[in-house]
Amino acid sequence: MGTPNGKSSKSTPRKKVVLAYSGGLDTSVAIHWLKETKGLDVVTLTLDLGQENNDLKAIESKAKKIGAAATYTVDTKSEFANDYVKYAIWANALYGGKYPLATALGRPLIGKKLAEVALKENADFIAHGCTGKGNDQVRIEVSASALHGHLKTIAPMREWVYTRDEAVQYAEERGIPVPVKKGKAFSIDENLWGRSIESGPIEDATQEPPEEAFLWTASPADAPDSPEYVTLTFEKGTPVALNGKKLPLVELVLKLNTLAGQHGVGRIDQIEDRLVGIKSREVYESPAAVTILSAHRELEALALSKDVLQFKPTVEAKFAELTYNGLWFSPLMDALKTFLQSTQERVTGEVKLKLYKGNLTVASRTSPFSLYDKSLATYGTGDAYDHTAAQGFIAIWGLPLKVWNKAGKKGETKRESALQTPQ
């Protein structure tokens, strides 16, 4: 029986939305906005992807204080390293030849976990704090829908387009604690594979990034005056030890971020082509990624055959493109990952690198599967190369060109003769 105002005496349960929550400005105001504007109960999901200064309990407490109905905090560092970063290492993955794809690699995992929590909470929606002109909205939503297509997405920053100062004002008016004040310059995203810095003075491509933008890397001018050598040990393409000490991939990356960052290694300044069709100026800090990828490429050069080394960059470029464009859970990506794994069977050995004033150089590389044979390469004593074999090789190698040239001269002669013959 209805009540006097025509509503049922039983209250209808509010629908739920699972929000990817970082504790930052955009997702903090999103909790209140989703409740206030959409009338939804907000469940927050915070992932530990290895970001620094990550007080997960404080983030969870803040979400509850702002008004989250429930909170989830999940340590996904190991899953991120072993199911995402590892493949990026095998692929020497750099978007635009520079960016190690740190943020891009983390987004499909966020989308996957959002969908998992939404199913557990019987939620109808997922939500995120991505802007309408960025790549991350695509990566998260495409990943979630690829795995669980029935979920709908709410993106507050697409519906309510605001400046950062307006978001701060919104938060202050409603007593929402936020980590920035009006006029604060940067938008930051971090995980163990890298740190992304954008907005504010970064948007002026004519100016050098301000030093206060960097936290993980020392200025090369202030880095130690003496170089430091580090040794990375790889097994089947994956780094397993740092300076002779075996470590899980997560710990190795985190330690190398600190070590290489102290020497100013890993700063990246890039004009980038976003998926949504605009160019942006991006600044990154990826000390471990830059170091590991440099070492991995050198080890591959030692252990892989010439034809694989010539073809593999095609796969690497496509891997980087799919990752950047949010197509991690695509059949093509599955095929590329299978190919990449097959190429790493012999990528085992050690690479020694020198870190100095923002520069990274390879000092040595060794592998039990090395295709470098000094007895064949040397010009000194112990030369095992059969020099007399070169003559026959050159004759066979040059034969197609010789035949081409001879046929051309013969054809020209016949053509000239035909033109001179009276009709």
N, C-alpha and C positions, 0 to 999 in steps of 0.2 A: 504494500500500500504506500502511495506516495505521501510525502510530507506536504505541508501547506504551500511551499514554494515550487512544488512540482518535481522536486528531486527525490531520488530514492533515499530511503533511510539508511541504506548501506552505502558507505563512501566507496567510490570507485578507486582502486589502487592507482597511484600515479605511475606513469610509464618511466622507464629508466634509460639513461644514457651513460655509456662508459667513456670517460674522457681521458685521453693521454695527458698526464699531468707531470710537468717538470718542476713546478714550484716557482716558475718565472712569472713575468708580468702578464703575458697573454693568457696563459692557462689559468692563472689565478683569477683574473676578471671573468674568465669563461665560466667558472663554477657558478658565480653569482648570476651571470647573464643567462645561463641555461635554465636556472631555477626561476629567475624573474621574468624572462621573456617567453620561455617555452613551457614553463610549468612542469619541469621534469625533475625526478630525483637523480642526482649526479653521483655516479660511482667513479672514483678516480683510480687510474692505473699509473704507477711510477715504476720505470725499469732502471735497474742499475746496469748501465752499459760501460762502466769504468770511468765515468766522468769524475773530475777532481772536485774537491770540496763538496762532496755529495753526502750531506747529512740526511739520510733517508727518513729517519725518525722525525726530524724537524719538518721535512716536506710533508710527510703523512699527517703530522699534527696541524700544520698550516691548512691542509685541505679540509680537515674536519672542522677547524675553526671558521673557515670561510663558509662551510655549509654542506660539505660532501656527506651523503647518506652512508657511504661505505668507501673504504680505501683498500687498494691492493698495492703491495710493494714486492717486486720480484727481482731477484738477482739473476740477471741473464748474461753476465760477463763471459762465462765459459761457453754458453751456447753461441753468443755473438762471435767470439774468437774462433771457435772450431767449425761453425756452420756457415759463417759469412766471411770473416777476415781471412781465414785460411785460403779460401778460393781466390780472394783478391790478391793474395801473395802469389799463388800459382799463376795468376793471370797478369802479374806485373801491372795491376790495374791503375791507370792514371787517366782521368777524363781530361781531354784537352791537352794531354801530354804532361800535366802538372798535378792535378788534384787527385789524391789517393782515395777519394770517395767515402770518407769517414761517415759523414751524415747520411749519405745515400745508402750506405750499407746497413745503417741502423734502422732506417725507416721500415723496410719490409718486416723486420722482427717486431717492431712496434705494432704494425698492422696485424700481424699474426696473433700477438698476445691480446690486443684489443678484442679481436674476434673471439678468442678463447674465453676471456672474462665475460664478454657479452652473452655468450651461450650459457655460461655458468650462472649468471645473474638473471637470465631470461630477459635481457634488455632488448629493446627494439632499435636502439641507435648507438652509434659510436660517434665520438667527437674529437677534434684536435684544435690546436691553436695556430695552425698554419695560415699564411696569408693567401689571398687569391691570385697573387702574381708569382708565387714561389713554386718550386719543384716538389716540396715535401707533401703538399696536399695530394698530389697525384700518387706519390709513392705509397703513402699510408692507405689511401682509399682503394687503389687498385689491388694492393696486397690483400687487404681485408676481404674485398669482394671476390677475389680469385679463390680464396679459401672458403668463404661463407657468404654466398651471393645475396642472401636475403636481408642482410643488415643494411640499414640506411645510415647516411652520414650527415651530421650537422657540423658546419664549419662557421663558428661565430664571426671570424674575421672576414668571411666572404659576405655575410649578411649585414654585419655592422662594420663598415669600413671606417677605421679611425686611425689617427696618428698616435704615436707612442705617448706624446704629452696628453692627448685626450684620454688614453687608457689609464694613465697615472691619475688624472683628475677623477675619472670614474671610480677608481679604486679608493682614492682618498675620501670621496664623498660617502662611500659605503663602508668605510673602515676596513678595507681589505689590505692586509700587509703585502707590500710588493718590494722587490729587491732593488728598484731603481727610482730615481727622482726625475722630475721634469728636466728635459735637456740632456739626460744621460745618453752618451753617444752610441753605444754598440748593442747589437743583438748577437747573442752567443749561443752556439750549440756545441756540446762536447760529448765524446765517448772515448774509449781507450785508443782508438785508431787515429783520432785527430780532433782539432778544435777549429770551428768555423766562426769567423768574425765578419759581420756586415753591418750596414746602416751608418748613419752619422757621417763623420769625415771620411769613412771608407768609400762612400759613394762618389767622392771627387777623384776621378781617375787621373787628374793632373798632379795630385799631391802624394807624397810618400806617406804610407800609413803611419800614424802617430805611435810613438813607442809604447804608450799606455795601452794600446790594443793587444799587446803580447804579454802572455803570462807563462807559457811553457818554455819559451826560448829566450836565452840571453841575447842582447844585442851583440852582433859579431865584434863590434869595437870593444865591448866590455868582457868578452869571453876570455878564458884563460890564455896566457901568452905561450903556453907550451901545448903541443898536440897530445891527444890521447888516442891510444890504439884499443880497439875492441875486436873481439873475435866472435863471429856467429857460426854456430854449428847447425847444419840442416840435415834432416832425414826425410827423404822423398818429398823434397820441396818445402817442408815446413821447418821453421826455426825451432830447435829443441834445447839449445844451450847458449848461454851468454858467458863469454870468457871462461869456457870450460865447465860451467856449472849448469847442470840440467834444470830446466824450469818449465812449468806449464806455459802454454802460449800466452795466457792472460798476464801472468807475472813477468814473463820476458818482455812483453810489449810495454808494460807499465814501467819497468826498470829502465828500459832503453829510452822511453820518453824523457825521463829525468836526465839520464847520462848524456844523450845526444843533445838535448835541449840546453844543457849547461854550456855547450860549445856553439850555440847559435845555429845548430843544424835543424832544418825542417820548416823554415819560413817560406810561404808561397804567396805570391801576389799575382792574381789572374783575372783577365777579362774573359768572362765565361758565357757560353751560349746556353741559356736556360731552356728547359723543355717547353715552356709556355711561349717561346718565340722572342724573348727580349735578351739583350746582353746585360750582364751585371758585372760589377767589380767585386771580387771576393778575395778575402785574405784568410789564409789557413796556417795553422801550426800543426805539423805532423812529424815530430822528430823520429819516432820509432818507425813509422811507415816509410819515410824517405830512406832511412838507413837500411831497413830490412829489404825493401824493394831493390835498392842498389846492389846489395850483396847477392840477392837471389838472381838477378839478371847476370851477374858475373859468373855465378856457379852454373847457370844454364849454359852460358857460352862455353864453358869448359866441358860439360857432360852431354849436351844434346847434339844431335847430328845437324849438319848444315841445312838440309831440307826442312827439318822440323823448326829450326831457328828462323828460317825464311818465311814459313807459313804461319807460325804461331802468333805473330803480331796481328794478323787478320782476326784471329779468334779473340785476342786480348782487347782489340779495339771494340769488337762487338760486345764482349763481356762488359766493358766499361760503359758503353752506350746503354745496354739493357739495364744495368744497375742504376745509372744516373736517371734513366727514364721510368723507373719504378716497375720494371718487368721482371723482377727477381723470380717470381713463381710462374714463369712461362715455360712452355715445352722447349723452346730454343735454348733458354738458360740451362735447363736440365741437360740438354745435349752438350752444350759448351763445357759444363762442369765435368761431364764424363770424359770429354777429350782432354781437358786440362789435367785431370787426375792421371790419365794414361801417360802424359808427357813427364810426369814427376817421378817415375819409378827409379830413375838413376840420378836424380838431382839431390845427391847426398855428398856432404863434405863440409869444409870450413872456409870461411872468407874473413880475412883480417882487413879492417878499415881504419883509416886515420881521420880523426875529427879535429878540425882546427878552424877557428874563427868563421864559423858558418859554412865551411867547406867540408866535403866528404870525398875522400879518395880511397880507392882499393889498393891495399898494400900487398896482399897475397891471396891466392886461392888454391885449394887442394881438393881432390875428390878421388875415391877409389875407382870411379868410373870415368876418370879423365880421358878425353880423347886427344889431349895434348901430349905428344911423344917427343921428348927433347932430342932423342937420337935421330928422329926424322927432321926436326926443325933446325938443329944446330948447323952452323957453318964451320964449327971447330972440329977438334978431334972427337972421334966416336960417331961421326956422321954415317948413318945407316941407309941414307937415301940413295937410290940407284939413279945417278944423274943421266946415265945413257938412255934410260927409259923415257926421258923427256922428249927426245927427238921424235919418237914414234907417236907420243901423245900429242905433240904440237901438230904433226901431220894430220892425224885423225880429227883433232879439235877444229883445225882450220879448214878441213875439207869442204864443208858446206859453203863457206864463203868463197873458196876457190872455184867451186862448181858454179856458184851464182855469178861470179864475175866473168867466168869463161863463157857461160851461156848468154850473158848480156852482150858481150863483144860479138859473139857469133850471130846473135839476132840482129844487131845493128848492121852488120855487114850484109846480111841477106836482105834487110829492108832497103838499104841504100842501093843494092844491086837491082832490086825490083823496081825502084823508082826511076832508074836510069834505062831500063829496058823499054824500047818503043812499043806502044800498044798497037 
